[in-house]
Amino acid sequence: MAVRRVKHGTASVVAAALIATGPAVGEATSSLGAGMYETVLTVTIAGERQPPETDQQCFTKTDLEQLEAWLATNLGEGCSVTNLKPSAPMTTFDIACAGGGEQVSTRAELTAGSDNFAAVITTTEDIGGEMLESVFAIAAWRVADCPAVRH
């Protein structure tokens, strides 16, 4: 997963730009198989849509089952998952980050199928009384087995 900090004016919006991400958590991802996933990320900041980005990454079954903790960790130090609500096919949760003095709210919705997933992550940041919303939409699907690792 690539964590991006998107500058908007003087604000730094933490964007979990899941260009190399995995699908929903636990119960919602139990049907997903390990393998190579192609992901398409579309970012919208303050209503302005950025060009989509595409990438591929291999995932183990464990990677696919532990996205929520991994996502929170990649947003920054001191970030953790709260309000986790797994319910096939969708899992929702919030991500809370301590410190920094910023008022940021992050909500994630992840949906998984048998060989694909979709995620929408919405971050709202209070910048001097102005609310800035960023939306990260991810669509991903399994495209192949992962190449064998040679030692």
VMD Tcl script that draws the C-alpha trace (Angstrom):
set ca {
  {0.00 0.00 0.00}
  {1.33 3.40 -0.87}
  {0.55 6.12 1.62}
  {0.34 9.48 -0.04}
  {0.20 12.90 1.50}
  {-1.77 15.08 -0.87}
  {-1.13 18.80 -0.42}
  {-4.17 21.04 -0.62}
  {-3.24 24.60 0.25}
  {-1.33 24.36 3.51}
  {-3.08 21.19 4.60}
  {-1.68 17.72 4.31}
  {-4.43 15.20 3.71}
  {-3.38 11.68 4.50}
  {-4.51 9.56 1.59}
  {-4.42 5.84 1.97}
  {-3.93 5.58 -1.74}
  {-4.48 1.90 -2.01}
  {-2.55 1.53 -5.17}
  {-1.18 -1.64 -3.69}
  {-3.93 -2.73 -1.40}
  {-6.05 -5.63 -0.36}
  {-9.76 -6.16 0.11}
  {-12.14 -6.16 3.04}
  {-11.46 -7.79 6.36}
  {-12.15 -11.11 8.05}
  {-15.64 -12.39 7.37}
  {-16.12 -10.21 4.30}
  {-12.89 -11.45 2.67}
  {-13.11 -15.13 3.55}
  {-13.97 -16.02 -0.05}
  {-11.05 -14.13 -1.59}
  {-8.09 -16.18 -2.67}
  {-4.44 -15.31 -2.53}
  {-3.00 -14.11 -5.81}
  {-2.22 -11.17 -8.06}
  {-4.79 -8.35 -7.84}
  {-5.14 -5.43 -10.19}
  {-6.30 -2.26 -8.46}
  {-7.70 0.99 -9.81}
  {-7.62 3.96 -7.45}
  {-9.64 7.12 -8.01}
  {-9.03 10.06 -5.67}
  {-11.38 13.02 -5.28}
  {-10.23 15.96 -3.12}
  {-12.65 18.78 -2.37}
  {-14.81 17.62 -5.27}
  {-11.89 17.58 -7.73}
  {-11.34 14.12 -9.25}
  {-7.77 13.08 -10.01}
  {-6.84 10.73 -12.90}
  {-7.21 7.06 -11.87}
  {-4.08 5.02 -11.07}
  {-3.68 1.30 -11.78}
  {-1.29 -1.21 -10.21}
  {-0.90 -4.93 -9.50}
  {0.27 -6.67 -6.33}
  {0.40 -10.19 -4.93}
  {-1.47 -10.92 -1.71}
  {-1.37 -13.86 0.67}
  {-4.53 -15.08 2.38}
  {-3.27 -13.45 5.60}
  {-2.83 -10.10 3.80}
  {-6.43 -10.29 2.65}
  {-7.76 -11.06 6.13}
  {-5.91 -8.26 7.97}
  {-6.54 -5.15 5.90}
  {-8.05 -3.00 8.64}
  {-4.99 -3.05 10.91}
  {-2.62 -2.72 7.95}
  {-4.56 0.25 6.59}
  {-4.59 2.04 9.94}
  {-0.85 1.49 10.40}
  {-0.14 2.86 6.93}
  {-2.12 6.03 7.59}
  {0.42 6.99 10.23}
  {1.93 6.30 13.61}
  {-0.62 6.15 16.37}
  {-3.49 5.21 14.04}
  {-5.87 2.43 15.00}
  {-9.13 0.86 13.93}
  {-12.31 1.74 15.81}
  {-15.96 0.84 15.32}
  {-15.13 -2.29 13.30}
  {-18.36 -3.79 11.95}
  {-17.76 -6.88 9.80}
  {-20.80 -8.20 7.97}
  {-20.44 -10.10 4.72}
  {-20.11 -8.82 2.09}
  {-19.28 -5.38 3.62}
  {-17.05 -4.33 6.49}
  {-17.07 -0.79 7.81}
  {-14.72 0.87 10.28}
  {-13.25 4.17 11.38}
  {-9.57 5.00 11.69}
  {-8.48 7.21 14.56}
  {-5.02 8.79 14.66}
  {-3.57 10.29 17.85}
  {-1.46 13.43 17.97}
  {-0.60 16.02 15.39}
  {-3.24 18.46 16.60}
  {-5.29 17.92 13.42}
  {-8.99 17.12 13.41}
  {-9.29 14.24 10.93}
  {-12.11 11.73 10.57}
  {-11.67 8.63 8.40}
  {-14.39 6.13 7.51}
  {-13.87 3.01 5.37}
  {-16.34 0.73 3.60}
  {-14.98 -2.45 2.04}
  {-16.95 -4.95 0.00}
  {-15.63 -8.29 -1.27}
  {-16.86 -10.79 -3.83}
  {-15.38 -14.16 -4.72}
  {-12.51 -12.70 -6.77}
  {-12.86 -8.92 -6.42}
  {-13.31 -6.13 -3.93}
  {-14.22 -2.47 -3.73}
  {-13.38 0.10 -1.09}
  {-14.40 3.67 -0.39}
  {-12.38 5.61 2.16}
  {-13.63 9.05 3.12}
  {-11.42 11.43 5.07}
  {-12.72 14.71 6.46}
  {-10.22 17.20 7.83}
  {-10.89 20.44 9.70}
  {-8.51 23.05 8.30}
  {-8.96 26.27 10.19}
  {-12.72 25.85 10.40}
  {-13.05 24.73 6.77}
  {-13.94 21.07 6.20}
  {-11.96 19.33 3.46}
  {-13.30 15.98 2.25}
  {-11.21 13.47 0.32}
  {-12.63 10.26 -1.13}
  {-10.51 7.32 -2.22}
  {-12.38 4.74 -4.32}
  {-10.68 1.43 -5.09}
  {-11.81 -1.32 -7.41}
  {-9.74 -4.52 -7.52}
  {-9.97 -7.98 -8.99}
  {-7.84 -11.12 -8.93}
  {-6.05 -11.51 -12.26}
  {-3.61 -14.41 -11.75}
  {-1.64 -16.54 -9.35}
  {1.46 -14.94 -7.90}
  {4.80 -15.93 -9.41}
  {6.77 -18.45 -7.39}
  {9.39 -16.89 -5.13}
  {12.94 -18.10 -5.80}
  {15.44 -18.14 -2.98}
}
mol new
graphics top color blue
foreach p $ca { graphics top sphere $p radius 0.5 }
foreach p [lrange $ca 0 end-1] q [lrange $ca 1 end] { graphics top cylinder $p $q radius 0.2 }
display resetview
